[in-house]
Amino acid sequence: MPRRRPARQETVLHLEAAADAEPEANEPLLSAIAAARRRRDAAEAEIRRLAAYGREFTRPRPYKLADLAAAAGMSIYGVRTAYDHEEVADVQHATGLKPREWRATSPDDPTEDGSTA
């Protein structure tokens, strides 16, 4: 059975081969960095949706901010401000669940004098 290279070594070989093939047209390092950034952005969006679910959709009570913060590697304040109406709407659409009464105001909500912000 052939011996398999470690994933890191395999990645380096692919990057070097791509760079050697056509260096002007192909920026493998920059492409790899951009791909990693997209994965990071997707992971951060998932964490925001999961925090929204944990705070706005769980019954009988929401998850504690401290517990969500520890799991997400964030501060309590970071979890509190990590999601907004958009993430709550995404979770509602994905699950079909109704969120608990929303505490924050949306830019579209009327103000006390009846106008919108």
Secondary structure, 3 states (H helix, E strand, C coil): CCCCCCHHHHHHHHHHHHHHHCCCCCCHHHHHHHHHHHHHHHHHHHHHHHHHHHHHCCCCCCCCHHHHHHHHCCCHHHHHHHCCHHHHHHHHHHHCCCCCCCCCCCCCCECCCCCEC
